[in-house]
Amino acid sequence: MKAMHMIAVTLLVIGGLNWGIVGLFHGTNVVHMILGHWMWLENLVYVLVGLSAVLEIFTHKSNCKMCSMNNQGSM
């Protein structure tokens, strides 16, 4: 389960950075720049990022050491 968690977090970071770049540079899409010739692969990346977000919604608290700590102290 740790490997799946790490893959999901990596995909979420890639997706988050891509959306940040899209927002900052008005339409510059890094995923499209890298995979634009292969639309099916670009779409697969977006689907995997979305599935990673759903996975993390349901499993993050049990996988994250900081979130699973006894609510003592602050982050």
Secondary structure, 3 states (H helix, E strand, C coil): CHHHHHHHHHHHHHHHHHHHHHHHCCCCCHHHHHHCCCHHHHHHHHHHHHHHHHHHHHHHHHHCHHHHCCCCCCC
